[in-house]
Amino acid sequence: MRKTFKRVVQGAVVGGAAAAGAAQAAIDTTSVTTALTDAGTAAGVVGAAVLVVIVGIKAYKYIKQAM
């Protein structure tokens, strides 16, 4: 039991040290941010187009029913 607990503590210390070192590394995220922004814009355009088609179909059915 004590040996297992000692291993867990050692693992936590090593993992914490590795995470602290990785947190200090300078990572360039501009390309990822740009790609996500572009993807969000494209998704918005596709969503708007789908909405226009759905509204157009509903309007056509409504007008056809009224005639």
Summary of the structure (lengths in Angstrom):
residues: 67
radius of gyration: 27.7
end to end distance: 82.9
largest distance: 84.6
contacts: 115
relative contact order: 0.05
helix: 88%
strand: 0%
